[in-house]
Amino acid sequence: MINWQDFEKVDMRVGTIIKVEDFSKARNPSYKLTIDFGELGIKKSSAQITKLYKKEDLINRQVIAVVNFPPKQIADFISEVLVLGVVLDNKEDVVLIKPGNKVENGLRIA
């Protein structure tokens, strides 16, 4: 179990995907995402979501991400945020979590 103070340490924010690229050097099929988090700036992430999402369908899509993990190097790419999703029963496919309504980029999830 965690307490409320533990939860408050996790900084989750809303951002809008503005660029999607194939990530051929990743071990598993992935995209490189460029995400606008408003006042927090533009951040990058790697996401293994190629089975359920086409690149063109991700542009302008809002997502929720943890923005206060340390950067992680994946092959030759630095992932700055962790985009959140639901892992399906097959343990391979991920459905992205998004706000129910369009909101301002950078707003905090509570």
N, C-alpha and C positions, 0 to 999 in steps of 0.2 A: 504494500500500500504506500502511496505517496501522500503528502499533505498539501494543503493549499499553497504554501510557500514554494514547494517544489514545482507545482504547476505554473505558478507565476513566473518562474525562470524561463519557461519556454516561450519565445517570442514568435508567434504565428501571425502572418500578415497576408493581406490580399494583394495580388499582383496580376497584371495582364501580360500574357505572352505576346511579344512583339516580333520575335524571330525564331524560326525552327530550322535546324540543320541536321542532316544525317551524321551520326557519330560512328564512323566505320572502325575506329580503333578501340572502341569499347568491347569488352569481353562478350557481353550479351547485346543483342540488337537494341539500340538506344537512339535518342535524339539529344542534341544540344539545344537547350531552351534559353532564350534571352527574355527576361521578365522585367517589366516596369513596376517598381514598388513605390511610385510617387516620390514623396520627400526622402525616402530611403535610397533612391536611385535605381539604376539598372543593375540587375544581378543575373548570374548564369547558373544553370543547373543541368545535370544529366538526368534523363528519365527513361526507364525501360518500359515504354508505352507504345511501341511501334505496332503491336498486334491489334490494338483497339482504336488507334488514332492515326489519321493521315496528317501529314505536316500542314496542309492547307486548312484543315479543320481546327487546328490548334491556335492559329493566328487570331488575336483579339479575344481569346478565351480567358476568363478570369480563373485563377487558381489560388489555393491557399498553400503557403510554404512556411517552414521554420527558417527564420532568417538569422538566428544567433548561434548556429553550430559553427565550429571552425571550418575554414575551407578544406575541401578534400580533393586530392589529385586523383583523377581517373584517366589512365593512359597519359596523353599529353594535354589534358583539359583540367582546369580548376573549377570544381563545382562549389558555388558559394552559398547555396540554399538547398533545402530538402523540400521538394514539392510533395504534398501529401495526397495519398490515394488509398482506395480500398483494395486490398489484395483478395482476389477471388479464390474460390475453393481449390482451383488447380495450382495455386501457389506461384503462378507465373504471370497472369494478367492482372493489370492494375487499372482501376477506374478512378480518374481524377476527382478530387473533392473541389467543389466550387460553391460560391455564395448562391443563394436562391434568387437574389436580385442583383443587378449591377450596382456596385458600390465604388467608392473612391479608392484608387490604388494606395496601398500603404496602411490602410486601416487595420487595427489590431483585432485578432480573434480572442474572445474572452469566454 
